[in-house]
Amino acid sequence: MSEISRDKKLVRQVSAASIVVNLLLSLMKLFAGVIAHSGAMISDAVHSASDVFSTFIVLIGYNAAQKEEDHDHPYGHERLECVAAIVLATCLIVVGVEIGWSGIEKIRSGIQGELAVPGVLALWAAVISVLAKEVMFWVTRAAAKKIDSGALMADAWHHRSDALSSVGSFVGIFGARLGFPILDPIAAVLICVFILKAGIDIFRDALGKMVDHSCDKDTLDSMKQCIVGVEGVEAIDMIRTRVFGSKYYVDIEIAVDRFISVEAAHIIAEAVHDRIEEDFPKVKHCMVHVNPLGAHDEVKGKEGEWNEYNCH
């Protein structure tokens, strides 16, 4: 089985588990909220149901991103996963705002003495939800890191936001049963801050991947070391990288002995190309151009200056 097939299988397995867990939790919370007269738990049930939608977005975005290059998209479709991550991040932000606004409204009602005391069934439902959603967070997060999926990572944080929402429900329900119903909305307002931060961080990361930018300095330095380690490479005249979704595109200009044959220079360039793609799995495409040694001396000035200026 190819690496892409394994990754797709992992995404399908995690997404299927997520859909089943969210459906069961939303039904359980809705039942508990109605029976125990808990508005917080009913709202939590709606939140879990929204996670089903977010998981379908992950599946659609990830599968679309894995499509092969075609005539209209010669560089592939990786950025579609970034689009999915942006959609999920937006959902997180909307959920955070709704939870915060709902909490503020309940605080106002509490000041006026209108908050009801929920039953113990809602308390147990909150505990089960926290445990289940926290497990799903860690499972989905591990899968997202393994395949470097921004959309799946966004879905993981959606699980965490649901867990935090349930924590707020638990605190509020428990506090209400102790005679402090105002704790429920206060906890909700505090939780919304964490949800908003997660949504904004995911949105910024996905947006950054939508715009061409270079890979990090450590990766670039490692690439340079890899290139100069290839026999026959006399110098690196230029290296440019750009991040495309979760993949890297690399353009390299190397200097070789000006007196060797074209065939020998081609062999060196092929060796550089193969080493880069072997040592850096995220590199989807690597282009290597060969210059005769000294071709850029008039631009360099002193040794290495031109190279450092053109490394991005």
C-alpha positions, 0 to 999 in steps of 0.5 A: 500500500502506498503512503498516500493510500495509507494516509487516506485510510487513516483519515477515513478511519479517524473521521468515521470514528469522529462522526459516530462519537459525535452523533452518539454524544449529541443524542445523549446530550439532547436527551439529558438536557431535555430530561434534566431541564439543562439549557447548557446541555442542550446547547452542548448537544448542538455543538457536538452535532456541528462537529459532524459537519466539520468532519465531513468538511475534513474528508472533502478537503483532504480527498480533494487535496490528494487529487493528482495534477491535471491540465488545469492544476499542474501543481496539484490541489494541496491548497484545497486542504487549507481551504477546509482548514479555514472553513473549520477555523471559521466554524470554531470562531463562530462556535466560540462567539456563540458560547461566549454570547450565550454565557453573557446572556445567562449572566444577565439572566442570573443577575435577575434570578431567572436561572433554573437548577438542572438535574443530575442526569445532565451532570453525568452527560457532561462528564461522559462528553468531556472524556469522549471528546478529549480522547477524540482530540488526542487521537485526531491530533496524533493522526493530523501530526502523522500525515501533516494535515491542517484540516485534520488538526483543525478538526482535532481542535474542534473536538477540544472545543467541544470538550471545553464546552462540556467542562463549562457545562459540568462546572455550571451544572455542578455549581447550580446544584450547589446553589451557584447557577451563575458559575455556568455562564461565567465558565462558558465565557472563559471557555470561549476565549480558548476556543477563539484562540484555537480558531484564530491560530488555525486560520492564520496557519492555513492562510499562511499556507495559501500564500507562497512563502519559504520553508523554515530556516532550519529546513533550508539550512539542512537542504544546503548541507544536503546539496553541498554533500553531493560529490561534484557540487562546487557551490550553491548559487541559489536556492529558493523554496515555497510552501504549497499546502503541506508540500515544498517546491524547491528551485536550486542553482548549483555550480560545477566544474566548468570543464566537465561534460554536459553528461557529467553535469547532468548526473550531478544535478540528478544526484542533487535532485534525488537526495533532496526528494529522499531526505525531505519527504515534504518536497513534492518537486525539485528543479536543479539548474547547473551553472559553470563554476565562477559564472556569478563571480561578478555578482558575488563580490566576496565569497558567499555573499551572492548566495546568502542574498538569494537564499529565501 
